[in-house]
Amino acid sequence: MKYEEIQEKASINLQLQNNKKAQKLNEQGITLIALVVTIILLLILAGVTISQIAGSNGLFQRARQAVEKYKNAAEEEQIQIGMLEQYVSDFSVVVGDEGEEKASVTIKTFTVEGNPKEQTIKVNLTIEGEASKIEYSIDNGKKWIPDEEIEEDKTEYEHIFEELALGKSYYVRVKVYDEEEKYVEAISDIVTLSNSITAEEKDVLKDKTYLAEDGSIKTGTMPNNGEISGELSASGEKVILAGYTSGGKITAKDLASQTQATATAEQILSGKTAWVKGTLLTGTMQDKTSEVNDLKNQLEEAKEELKKAEEDLANKQQETKDLKKVIKIGEDLSSLLPQTIQINNINGYKTFSADNFFIVMKKMEWEKTSGPMGDGIPVSINYDAENGTLTIGGLRTDFSLGSATSHGISWITYDVYYIE
């Protein structure tokens, strides 16, 4: 069969098939309106499906939330892993790719200290070896903060994280690199900056532990005093030591044993009370206060008078002390001739002078005469201290009788005294 015949036959068959399909559609009654309605329904179904997939709570949003939860869970898992590693070993050593040798620098000590009041965490680090770089992280390695004070032969470093949120937990990571960029890493315990913990060591029972404000576990120091007991007397005391007590009982002694007095009501002032052998007595003794006060006033006045009398007596005694002792050493001496008195029998005569002696005249007589004048009234006193000799000189006296002028000789009797 020729190619043209075959092609023509195939065309006829295809046409026949199309005619059959058209006839079948016509038989099923499909119209243009039905087609439009179908398309509209399909669009509505598509909108609902897209809303479920891309809406605010759609499939895509839920998928993103699931991814975020997974990340958070991964971070929590890393924290727990870090804690477990910290418990197993003081520091975790990481050298980059598996199989590389460890860094030449090591971490000797690594401590962190939280301060909720200042909202800071301080890191203290001691290393051994030469460090080329040190980095710190507080967000699980999302951000590393370099230490700007790397120095040769320096072994101690410090870093402070500031403006941290209260009520949140942190764990610190630090990496120390050697000159070949190999590093060693340390991870701290979780540090919680809590502002709700107020207990201190002294507030917690001894040997008991508690979570401190900086997130660390601390041990209490409050002593356990157990049960308290005792018995007190009046004005007595019992010292209660600082610390915890499980209770107890302090009792007072009976009143009778503490009021062993002997007074009676008659011996207690009226209106006043007193405990006597456990009984409260009211006094009946008359109040003599005003009388006693009068007696006191009189006594004070008598004291003043006595004081004045004592002062007068003292003055008189002083005046008596001031009087000098007078001793008579010559009696009824005459002035006709000079008189000499020996006083070397008196103690201390060598210290005397003429001023220590005086004369008291007792009697004077005279007679008229025209002869030579003799000695008269004594007027001079001389004293020889070396020999203890007192010499009293005399002097003639002239006097007149009527209109005639005469001369007379006077006799004067006198006593001589020594002033001690």
C-alpha positions in Angstrom: 0.0 0.0 0.0 1.3 3.3 -0.9 2.1 6.0 1.6 -0.5 8.4 0.4 -3.3 5.8 0.7 -2.2 5.0 4.3 -2.2 8.7 5.2 -5.6 9.2 3.7 -7.0 6.2 5.6 -5.6 7.4 8.9 -7.1 10.9 8.3 -10.5 9.3 7.7 -10.3 7.2 10.9 -9.3 10.3 13.0 -12.2 12.3 11.6 -14.6 9.5 12.4 -13.3 9.4 16.0 -13.7 13.1 16.4 -17.3 12.9 15.1 -18.0 10.2 17.7 -16.6 12.4 20.5 -18.6 15.4 19.5 -21.7 13.3 19.3 -21.0 11.9 22.8 -20.6 15.4 24.3 -23.8 16.6 22.7 -25.5 13.6 24.2 -24.2 14.5 27.8 -25.5 18.0 27.5 -22.3 20.0 28.5 -22.8 23.6 27.9 -20.7 26.8 28.2 -22.5 27.9 31.4 -21.7 24.6 33.1 -18.1 25.1 32.2 -18.0 28.6 33.7 -19.6 27.5 36.9 -17.0 24.7 37.2 -14.1 27.1 36.7 -15.5 29.4 39.5 -15.8 26.5 41.9 -12.2 25.5 41.1 -11.1 29.1 41.9 -12.9 29.1 45.2 -11.3 25.8 46.2 -7.9 27.1 45.2 -8.3 30.3 47.4 -9.2 28.2 50.4 -6.2 26.0 49.8 -3.8 28.9 49.4 -5.1 30.5 52.6 -4.4 27.3 54.5 -0.9 27.2 53.1 0.3 30.8 53.2 -2.0 32.5 55.8 -0.9 33.9 59.3 -1.5 30.5 60.8 -0.9 28.6 57.6 1.3 25.7 56.7 4.3 28.0 55.9 4.0 29.9 59.2 3.7 26.8 61.2 6.7 25.4 59.4 8.7 28.6 60.3 7.6 28.3 64.0 8.7 24.6 64.0 12.1 25.7 62.7 12.4 28.4 65.4 11.4 25.9 68.1 14.0 23.5 66.8 16.7 26.2 67.0 15.7 27.0 70.6 15.7 23.4 71.5 19.1 23.0 69.9 20.5 25.9 72.0 19.1 24.5 75.2 20.6 21.1 74.2 24.0 22.8 73.7 23.7 24.5 77.2 22.9 21.1 78.8 25.8 19.5 76.8 28.1 22.3 78.0 27.0 21.7 81.6 27.6 18.0 81.3 31.0 18.6 79.8 31.8 21.0 82.6 30.9 18.4 85.2 33.0 15.7 83.4 36.1 18.0 83.0 37.1 21.4 84.2 37.6 22.7 80.6 36.6 21.4 77.1 39.5 21.3 74.7 38.6 21.9 71.0 41.3 21.9 68.2 39.2 22.6 65.1 39.0 19.6 62.8 39.2 16.1 64.2 42.6 14.7 64.3 44.6 18.0 64.7 47.0 18.2 67.6 46.0 20.3 70.6 46.8 24.0 71.1 50.1 24.9 72.8 48.3 27.2 75.2 46.3 25.9 78.2 43.7 27.3 80.6 44.7 26.9 84.2 41.7 28.6 86.0 38.4 29.9 84.7 35.8 31.5 87.0 32.7 33.6 86.4 30.8 35.8 88.9 27.4 37.3 88.4 26.3 40.6 89.9 22.6 41.1 89.7 22.8 44.6 91.3 25.1 45.8 88.5 23.7 43.4 85.9 27.1 42.2 85.0 29.1 38.9 84.7 32.8 39.0 85.4 35.2 36.5 83.8 38.6 35.7 85.4 41.0 33.6 83.3 44.5 32.3 84.0 46.4 30.7 81.1 49.8 29.0 80.6 51.6 29.6 77.3 51.6 32.4 74.8 48.2 33.5 73.6 47.7 35.2 70.3 44.0 35.9 70.7 41.3 35.4 73.4 37.6 35.6 72.6 34.5 35.6 75.0 30.9 34.6 74.2 27.8 34.8 76.4 25.2 33.7 73.7 26.4 30.2 72.8 29.0 31.5 70.3 26.7 33.7 68.2 28.9 36.6 68.9 32.5 36.5 70.1 34.1 39.5 71.8 37.9 39.7 71.5 40.2 40.7 74.4 41.9 43.9 73.4 44.7 43.6 76.0 46.7 40.6 74.8 50.3 40.9 76.0 53.4 38.8 75.9 54.0 36.7 79.0 50.7 37.9 80.4 48.9 35.0 82.2 45.8 36.6 83.9 42.9 38.1 82.0 39.5 39.6 82.9 36.4 40.5 81.0 33.1 41.9 82.1 29.8 41.5 80.3 27.6 44.5 81.1 23.9 45.5 80.8 22.6 42.0 81.1 19.0 41.1 81.6 17.8 40.2 85.1 16.0 36.9 85.5 17.9 35.3 82.6 20.4 32.5 82.7 23.8 32.7 80.9 26.8 30.4 80.4 30.1 31.9 79.3 32.4 30.4 76.7 36.0 31.5 76.2 38.5 30.5 73.5 42.3 31.0 73.8 44.3 30.7 70.6 48.0 30.0 70.2 50.2 31.4 67.4 49.1 28.6 65.0 45.4 29.5 65.6 44.8 26.4 67.5 42.6 27.0 70.5 41.4 25.7 73.8 37.9 26.5 75.0 36.3 26.6 78.5 32.6 26.6 79.3 31.1 27.9 82.6 28.2 26.7 84.6 24.9 28.5 84.1 24.8 31.9 85.8 21.4 33.3 86.6 21.1 37.0 87.3 18.1 36.8 89.7 16.9 39.8 91.7 14.4 37.8 93.7 16.9 35.9 95.9 17.7 37.7 99.1 19.2 35.0 101.3 22.8 35.1 102.4 25.1 32.5 104.0 24.1 33.8 107.5 20.4 33.3 106.6 20.7 29.6 105.8 21.2 26.8 108.3 24.8 25.6 108.6 25.8 22.8 106.1 22.6 23.4 104.1 23.0 24.6 100.5 21.0 27.2 98.5 21.0 28.9 95.1 22.6 32.3 95.6 21.8 35.5 93.8 24.6 35.1 91.4 23.3 31.6 90.4 25.9 29.7 92.3 25.3 27.0 94.9 26.5 28.2 98.4 26.5 26.7 101.9 24.8 28.3 104.8 26.5 29.4 108.0 23.6 29.9 110.4 24.3 27.9 113.6 21.7 25.4 114.8 21.1 26.1 118.5 18.5 23.4 118.9 16.0 23.7 121.8 16.3 26.6 124.3 15.4 26.2 128.0 16.2 27.9 131.2 15.0 29.5 134.4 15.2 33.2 135.2 15.2 35.2 138.5 14.2 38.8 138.8 16.6 41.0 136.9 18.2 37.9 135.5 18.9 37.3 131.9 19.6 34.5 129.4 21.6 35.1 126.3 20.0 33.8 123.2 22.7 33.1 120.6 22.2 34.2 117.0 21.0 31.4 114.8 18.3 28.8 114.4 16.3 27.3 117.3 13.7 24.7 117.4 11.8 26.3 120.2 11.9 25.8 124.0 10.7 27.3 127.2 12.1 29.9 129.5 10.5 29.9 133.0 10.6 32.4 135.9 11.3 31.4 139.5 8.3 31.7 141.9 7.8 35.2 143.4 8.0 34.1 147.1 11.6 32.8 146.6 12.6 36.2 145.0 11.0 38.5 147.6 12.6 37.3 150.9 11.9 40.7 152.6 11.1 41.1 156.4 9.2 44.5 156.4 5.7 44.7 157.8 2.9 47.1 156.8 3.8 49.4 159.8 7.3 49.7 158.5 6.3 50.7 154.9 5.3 54.3 154.2 1.5 54.8 154.0 0.2 54.5 150.5 3.3 52.6 149.3 3.4 49.0 148.4 6.1 46.3 148.6 6.4 42.6 147.9 7.2 40.5 151.0 7.6 36.8 150.6 5.3 36.7 147.6 2.6 39.0 149.2 2.0 42.6 148.2 1.8 44.7 151.3 0.4 48.3 151.6 2.2 50.5 154.1 0.6 52.2 157.1 3.5 54.1 158.5 2.8 57.9 158.9 4.6 60.2 156.5 7.0 62.4 158.5 8.5 64.0 155.4 7.6 67.6 156.3 8.9 67.2 159.8 12.1 65.6 158.5 12.5 68.5 156.1 12.2 71.0 158.9 14.8 69.1 160.8 17.0 69.1 157.8 16.6 72.8 157.4 17.5 73.4 161.0 20.5 71.1 160.6 21.7 73.1 157.6 21.4 76.3 159.6 23.3 74.8 162.5 26.0 73.6 160.0 26.3 77.2 158.7 26.6 78.6 162.2 29.1 76.0 163.1 31.1 76.8 159.9 31.1 80.5 160.8 32.2 79.7 164.4 35.0 77.5 163.0 36.1 80.3 160.7 36.1 82.8 163.6 38.1 80.4 165.7 40.6 79.9 163.0 40.9 83.7 162.6 41.4 84.0 166.4 44.0 81.2 166.4 45.8 82.9 163.5 45.8 86.2 165.4 47.2 84.4 168.5 49.9 82.9 166.4 50.8 86.3 165.1 51.4 87.7 168.7 55.0 87.7 169.7 56.1 86.3 173.0 57.4 89.0 175.5 59.9 88.0 178.1 61.1 90.2 181.1 64.8 90.1 181.4 65.4 93.1 183.8 63.3 94.5 186.7 63.4 97.8 188.7 66.6 99.0 187.1 67.9 102.6 187.8 68.9 105.2 185.2 71.6 106.9 187.2 74.2 104.7 185.7 74.4 102.6 182.5 73.0 99.1 183.1 74.5 96.0 181.6 72.4 92.8 181.4 73.8 89.4 180.4 71.3 87.3 178.3 73.5 84.6 176.9 71.4 82.1 178.7 68.6 82.6 176.2 68.5 80.2 173.3 69.5 81.9 170.0 70.9 85.0 171.7 73.4 85.4 168.9 70.6 86.0 166.4 69.2 89.0 168.4 69.6 92.7 167.7 68.8 95.9 169.7 65.4 95.9 168.0 64.4 92.8 170.0 64.4 94.8 173.3 62.3 97.5 174.8 62.0 99.5 178.2 59.0 100.2 180.4 59.4 103.1 182.9 57.8 102.5 186.2 58.9 105.4 188.6 60.7 108.7 188.4 62.2 110.9 191.3 64.2 114.1 191.2 66.1 116.5 193.6 67.3 120.0 193.1 71.1 120.4 192.7 73.6 122.9 191.4 76.4 120.5 190.9 77.6 118.8 187.8 75.0 117.1 185.8 74.8 113.3 186.0 73.2 110.6 183.9 69.5 111.1 183.2 66.7 109.1 181.5 68.0 106.2 179.6 67.8 106.8 175.9 70.1 104.2 174.3 70.2 100.4 174.0 73.3 98.6 172.7 73.5 94.8 172.2 76.6 92.7 171.8 75.3 89.6 170.0 78.6 87.7 170.2 78.8 87.9 174.0 75.0 88.2 174.7 75.4 91.5 176.5 72.7 94.2 176.6 73.9 97.8 177.7 71.3 100.5 178.5 72.7 104.0 178.8 71.4 107.0 181.0 71.0 110.7 180.4 70.8 113.8 182.7 67.6 115.7 182.6 67.2 119.5 183.1 64.1 121.0 184.4 62.8 124.4 186.0 61.1 125.0 189.3 59.1 128.3 189.5 61.0 131.4 188.3 64.4 130.0 189.3 66.4 127.9 187.0 67.8 124.8 188.6 69.3 121.6 187.5 68.1 118.2 188.8 69.0 114.6 188.5 66.2 112.2 187.8 66.0 108.6 189.0 64.0 106.4 186.8 63.1 102.9 187.7 62.3 100.6 184.7 62.0 97.1 183.5 63.6 95.6 180.4 61.8 93.1 178.1 62.8 90.8 175.3 60.5 90.3 172.3 60.9 86.7 171.0 
